[in-house]
Amino acid sequence: MRDIEHVREIGKVLQGQATGRDGVVSDSWRRCVESYGLDPARPSPAHIVTEAELRSHREQSERLIAIARSGLDALFRQVAGQNYVLLLADAKGVTVDFFGDRRFEDDLRAAGLYLGSDWSEQLAGTCGVGSCIVTGEAITIHQTDHFDLSHTPLSCTAAPIFDSTGQLAAVLDLSLLRSPQPKASQNLAMNLVRASARRVEMANLMGLTRRDWVLRLSASPEFLEVDPEAATALDETGRIIGMTHGAEAALGQGGPSIGQRLDQVAELSVDDLPDLMRGRPTEDRVIRLRDGRALFGHAIAPQTVRLPRGPALRPGGLSSLSGADPAMQALLDRAARLARSTVPLLIYGETGTGKERLARAIHMCQPDAPPFRLLDCAGLDASALAAQDWAAPTRGTLFVRGVEDLDAEAQAMLLRRLADSKLRVIATTRCDMGTRVRQGLFRSDLFFRIAGAALELPPLRLRQDFDWLLLRLLGAQGGDRLRVTPAARAELRARRWPGNLRELAATLQIAALMAEGRAIDLDDLPPPLLDPAPPPDPTDELRAVLAACGGNMAQAARRMGVNRSTILRRMQRLGLNPY
């Protein structure tokens, strides 16, 4: 009976009748039916992505997960005794981190309160994570606020997490399998997720701007140094280059503040920031805003980068591959230890991350610079591989570029050739080779022959030494002649860089040609080569996959990484008839 009443209420909302629901809930119900084609009378189980998809989502959120984890662990300890589950979802709605009581793991999995669950609104209907992504606001979706009947026992409170450029980066969700009836019972949960999301944003900003000024803001001097409400990052000229989401409201600009100078929003310049540092009473650190309001400010000076000296320098060219990025420093320390051995190496990394440069730097660590031989696997078949000159010297490096491009026959030929070779092998790949081996796409014996140890280069979007890389690559274009304006720097930092270092170098080369003076400004930057693809229409995508598979739902399910029953359910939901 309760399910029938829920479906009827949704019908009333669609007809424009008032039912007493919050406006955000009513708006979401309309989107579920009118935009996504969901049926409130058809309960849908949790949507769980494949292991490969989950790994990809987690890799893209790796830095944020690491930054958020300690704070979220502390939050979960606060609420664990009340049976709450804590989820961190990425901007697409996929759960990439999870804190919950393992005793109820089966129930949590079934409800979708677990790793890999997709809570995007177009799949799950009205829910905490999905509706938070759409609205960009903290929200509680309580019990029958949910659109899908499968989720009406749940109570979900979610808050958005924004990156330093104002883009949605993740959603923090605090949920209960079963909760008290009144929606007001989740007011404490709302306060907790909002505070935790703000602290994650603060930690992210601090981690990205170690070489810039940071101005933390609070309406009260008591919390200024321990738990401020907002923060901005400023370059050496006092221009705002990053901020937490709360800073927009705190500064009261009514529009984007990034790119503006500090003295445009406050009666303060970058030269005044030292007066707002520790050592002065917090109640005396008052900032007067241009609109007449006052805030309290705490300034944190840029950190100086300490470079290793003398014997601490890594051998060969390894020392020139990274700035102050902890992940890269650890990678290069490991590479330095492996460099003087003959252990075969497999270097992972997206296109353009510098895999070949790392391989050459490792090779140059060997004394007397022995031969460096290149084997490019792109388009290389077994016959072409057999025709290669394999008169190998006793020392040197065989660099195998793009080993994933070899077909089965070429893999067998390479394995035979390597059996007689005395060269040290360094191979590179853009793929997850472990998955390819398990899927039978790559020979396990060849894999273990080339992967004595693995090194994984992080993509540019995850590196913390972006400014260092920018200066190095810019120097190749114009030496000390050129600089990048704060607005252009902020734009470059905000891009996703699917082509990584190669794309950044090409972008700077074009910008240097476009710049008329000594500064590269925003207008000089070429647009990204690959714009983010718009989300595919689910009906068109499913039709296209089914057509490509000749109507075979089992094949379509394998191609989309879901179960056959999921394909059938999506076809029914979208009004598609089985072939």
N, C-alpha and C positions, 0 to 999 in steps of 0.2 A: 504493500500500500504506500509506504514511504517513497519507493522508487517511482511509482506512478505520479505521486504529488510533485516530485522533483521535476519530472519531464513536463508536467503540466505548467509548472511555474516558469520553466524556460520558454515554453510556448507563449505564455502571457508576455514575457519580456520582449520576445520577437514581435509581438503585436503592438508593442509600445505601451503596455499597461504597467503601472507602478506596482511593485511587489514588496517594497521595503528593503531590497538588496542594495548594497553599496553601488555607486555608479561605476566603479572600476570593474566590479563583478558583472553587472549587466552588460557593460560594453564588451567585456571578454566573451560572454555567452553569445552575443551577436556575432563577434568575429568567428567563433567556433563553427557556427552554422553557415553564415553568409560568406566567409572568406575561406574557411578550411574544409567545409563540407562534412563536418562531424555530425553524428547522429546521437542525441542524448539518450535514446532508448537502447543503444547498443553498447554495453560495457566493454571496455578494451583493457586487456592486461597491460602490465608495465612494458614499456618499449626499451629493450636492452640492446645496445650496439654490440658488434662483434669484438673479439679480443684485439684484432688488428686495428679496428677503428678506435677503440678505447686507448690503445697505445699511442696512436697518432694524436688524439685529443690531449692526452697527458703530456706528451712531448712538447706540444705547442704551448701548454700551460706550465711547463716545468719550473720556470723561474718564479711564477706567482705561487705555485704550490709550495715551493721551498720557503718563500717569504712568509706565507700565511700560516704554515703548519704549526709553529710554536704557539702563536696566538690562538689558533683554533683549538689546539690541544688544551690550552688553559680554559677556554670557553666551555669545551665539552666536559671538563672536570667539574665545572660549576653546575651543570644541568644534568649530569649523568644519572643522578639519583632520582630524577623525575621522568626517566625513560625517554628523553629527547634523543633524536638522531640529528647529527650535523652533517650537511652536505655542502661541498664546494663545487659548483657547476661552472663550466666555461660560458663564454658569451653566446654559444649556440645551444646551451641548455643541457649539455652532457655532463653527468657527475664525474669529476676527475679526482675528488678526494672525499673520504667518508670517515665519520667517527660515530660508532654505535655499539650497543651491547651485543657482543657476539653470541650470547645465549639465545637471542631472538633473530639470528641471522636468516633463517628460512622465511620467517614472516616479513622481515625487512626486504629481502630479495623479491618476494612475491608482490610487495607493495611498491617496488621501485625505489625504495629508500636505500640505495646501495650504489656501488661503483658501476659505471657504464649505463645507468638509466638515463634515457633521453626525456627531459621534461620540457622540451620546447612546446609552446602553446598549440602549434599546428598539429602535433602528434598527441599530446596528453590532454589537450583542452585546458580550461581554466585551472591554473595551479600556481603555487607560490613562485617557483622559478620562472616558468614561462611567462606569466603575467608581469612579473618584475622586469624581465627582458624587454617586453613590449612597452611598458610604461616608463621604465627607467626610475621608478620610485619604489621605496620600501612598501611592502604589502603583506597582509595576512589573508590567506584563503582558507577559510575555516569550514570544515565538514561539508555541508551542502552548498557552500559557495563553489565547490568544484563542479565542473561541467560533467565529467565522466562518472558514472555510477560506481565504478571500481574504486574511486578515490574519495567518496563522500565520508568514509570514517576518519580521514586524515585531517590534521590541522597543520598548515604549513605557513611559516613566517619567513619572508625573504627580503634581503637588502642588496642593492647593486654595489659592485666594486668597480670604480673607474680607474683607468690608467692616468698617467701624469699629463696626458694631452686632452683628457676629457672623454675618451672613448670607453664604452662599456667593456670591461675585461673579464668579469666573472660575476656570479651571484652566490651569496651566502644564504643558506636555507636551514632553518631550525624547525624540525617536524616531529609530530607525535602520531603514532599509529592510532591511538585513541586518546581523546582529550575531554575535559569537562565541556558541557554544552555551551555556556556563554562565550561568545567571541572575545569578550573583554578579558577572559582568562589568559589570553596570549599577549597582553600588553607588556609584560616583563620580557617575553621572548622578543618582541619588537624592539625594545630598548637595547637588548643584548646584541642582536644582529646588527643594528645600526652602529653601535659603538665599535663592534669588532670590525665591521666593514671599513669604518673610518680609520681604524688603527692599521689595517692592512694597507690601505691607500697611503698612509703616512710612511710606513716602513718601505713601501715600494718607491716612493719619491726620494726618501733618504738614500736608498741603495743606488738609485740612478744618478744622483746629483752630488756625489762626493767632492767633485772639483768645482762646485758652484756654491754661491750663497743660498741658504735656505732660511726663510722667514716664517716662523710658526706663529699662529694667531689664536687668540682666545678672548672671549668676552669677559673672562674672570681671571685675575692675576693668580688665584690659588692653583689653577690647573695648567698654567701656561707652560711650565717645564715638564710636567709629568703626563698630561693628557690633553694637549691642545686640540682645538676644534678643526683647525685647517692649517694649511701650509702652502707656500709658493716657493719655487726655485728661481733664482735670478742669475743672469750671467754677469760678467765683470762690468758691463755698462749699466746694470740695474734694470735690464729688460726681463720681463717674466717669461720663462721658457718652460715652465711646468707647474702644476698645481694639483692639490687634492680637490675632489668634487665640492667639498664644503667651502673652499676658498672663493668660488664664484659668488655664493650667497654672502659670505663674510665681507667681501669687498664691495658688494652691491652694485656691480657694473651693469647688470641687466643684459649682458652679452659677453662674448668671449674676451677674456683678459689676457690670454697668451699673446705675446708680441708687444704688449704695452709696456711702457717704462713705469717703474715704481712711482716716480713723482707725478705721473698722470692720474694715479688712483689715490695717492696719499700725500700728505705734506712731509715727504721723506725722500731722500735720495740714497743711492748705494753708499755714498760716503758717510751716511749717518748710521749705517748698520752696526758698526762696532759698538755704538752706545747702547745697543739692545742685546748685547751678549751677557753671559753669566758674570757675576761680580757686581752687578747693579741690582737693587731690589726690584722684584717683579712689578710691584705697584707703581714704580717710577717709569717703567718702559711703555709709555703710552704712545700710540700711533693715531694721529688725526687724519681721518679720511676726507676726501674732497667733498663728500656729501654732508659733512658735519658730524658724523658719528665718530666714536673713539673705540679702539681695540687695544689690547695689550700684545706686545710683540717680543719674540725671542729669536735672535739671529744666530745662525750657526755658520761659521766661516768655512770657506773651501778647505778641503784637506789636501795637503801637498803629497805628491806621489814620490815615494822613496824608491829609487832605483838600486838594484844590487850593484856592488862594487867588486872589482878585482876578481878573485877566484870564484866568487858566487855566480859570475856570468856563465851562461850555458854555452856548450861548445858549438862550433859551426855557426849556422845562421839562425839557430833556434831562439836566440835572445831578441831577434828583431821581428818576431811574429805576433807579439801581443803587448798591450799596455797593461794597466792595472785591472785585469779581469781574473778573479780567483779561479774560475773553471779553466781558463786557458793557461794560467800559470801552473796549475796542477797537471794539466795535459802535457805541457812542455817539459816539466820536471820528469814526468814518466818517460817521455820521448827521449830525453837526454840519457836516462839510465839504460834504455833499450838500444840507443844509437850505436854503441860500439860492439854490440853483439851481432850474431848472424841469425837471430830469431826472425823468421818471416813475419811481416806486419801487414795488417789489413786496416786501412784508414777509411772510416765511415764519414759521411758528411753530405749535405745537400749540394746541389750544383753551385759552384762559385764560392765555396767556403775556404778554398786554399789548400785542397788536399795535395795537389802536386807540389806546391811550394813547401809544404811540410815534409813531403817525401824527399825532396832535394836537400832540404836543410838537414834531415837525418843522415842522408848519404854523405854530405860534406863533413860530418863529424868523424868519418873514417880518415886515417892518416894518408897522405900522399894522393888524395883525390883519385881513387880508382875509377874505371869506366862506369857511366850511368846509361843504361840501355832502356829505351822506351818501347813498350808493346801496347799499342792502342787497340782495344778490343772492339771498338765501334765498327760494325760491318765486317769483322774478321771471321771467316769461316775456317774449317779444318784444313782445306787445301792451301789457303793463304798462310795459315799458321805453319804448316809443314814446309812451305817455301822460304820461311824466315832463315836467315843465317844464324845458326846456333853454335858457331865456333866460339865458344865462350872462354873468356880468360879465367884465371883461377880466382880472381877477386873482382868485386864490383857489385853493382845493384841492378837488378832487373825490375823496372818499374812497369807494372801492369795496370793500365788505366781503364777504368770502367769494366771490371771483370764480370759484372752481371750481364753484359751484352753478349757473352759467348753462348752459342747454342750447345746442345748436348755433344755433338761430334767434336766441336772445337774444344770443349772442356776436356774430353778424353785425350785429344791430341796434346793440349797444354800439360796435362798431368804426366803423359809419357815424356815430354820434353824436359819437364822440371826434374824428373827422376835422374837424369844424366847431367843436370846443370849444377855448377858450383857457385852460381851467383846468389846473392841474398835477395829474396823477393820482397818487394813492397807493392802491395796492390791497393787500389782504391775502388770504392763503390758508393753509389747513391742510395742503395736499397738496404733493407733489413735482410741480410744474408741468412741469418738463422731461420727466418720464416721461409725463404726460398728453398733452403735445404729440406725443411720439414714438408714442404709442398711437393718435393721431388723435382723442382725446377733447377737445382744446382747440386752437383755431385758432392756428397759428404766427404769423400776421400780427397777431392781437390780443395774443398773448403779448409780442412784441417792441415793441408799442405801449405796453404798461403796465409792462414790465420793463426800463427803461433801466438801472437798477441794482437789486441785490437786497440785502436785509438779513434775516438769519435770527436770530430770538430763541431762545435756548436754553431748554429746558424747566426747570422748577423743580428737578427731581432732579439736574441738572447744574450748578446755580449754586452758587458758593462764598460768596455773600453771604446765605445763608439767615437767619442771625441778624439781619442788618440789615433784611431784608424782614419778618421776624417782628416786630421792634420797630415798623416803620413801619405795618404792618397792625394790630398790636395797639393802637397809638396811636389809630387810627380808632374803636376800640371803647370805650376808656375812658381815653384820655389817659395820664397818669402813674399812674393809679389801680391798674392791673393789672400783674402780672408773671407769668411762666411758670416753674413749678418745674423743676428739672433733669430730673426723671423725665418730665414732660410734654414738655419740650424735646427729650429724647432720642427719645421716641416720634414727635414731629412730624418730626424729622430723618430717621427711618427709613422714613417712608412714601414711596410711589412718586409720589403726586400726579398722577394722569392729568388732573385738571382744573386743575393748575398754580396760578397766583396766585389765580384766582377760587375754586378749591376751598379754598386756604389761608385766604383772607379769610372764606369762609362758615364754615369750621371754627372760626376764632377768634371769630366773631360768636356762634356757638352756645355755645362754651366760656365766653365772657364772661357769657352769660345763665345758665349752669349754675353758675358759680363763686359760692360763698357769701361768701368773704372777698375779699382783695385779690390772691390768687394763683390762677392756673389750674393745677390739678393733673391727674394722669393720669385720674382718674375723671370729670373735667369734659369731656374730649374726646369728641366723637361718633365713632363708628366710621367708617372710610373709606367713602365713598359707593359706590365700586366695589371690592369685594374682588377680589384676584387670582383669575382664573378657574382652576378645577382643570384639569389637562391632560386633553384629550378622550380617550375610549377610541378607539384607532385603528380598531377594527372598526366601532364606531358612526359615527365620523366618515366613514369611507370609504363605508359603506352610505348615509349621508345624502346625500353628494355624488353618488354614482352614481344614487340615486333622483331627485335634483333634475335630473340630466342625462338622465333617461330611459334609463339604462343605457349611454349613449354614453361609452366609455372615453376617447376623444380629448377630448371636452368636459370630462370630469372631470379629466383631466390638466391642461388649461389653467386650470381653476378652482383647482386645488391647486398650480399652478406647477411641475409636474414633467413628465417624459416619459410617453408612453402606456405604454411598456414598464415604467416604474416602477409605474404603476397595476396592470398585470397581475401584476407580481411581488408587490406587496403583497397583491393578492387571493388569489394562490396561497398566500402565507405565512400569511394569516389564514383560509384555508379557505373563501373565498368563490368561488362559481362565476360565470364570466362570464355576463352576461345573454343 
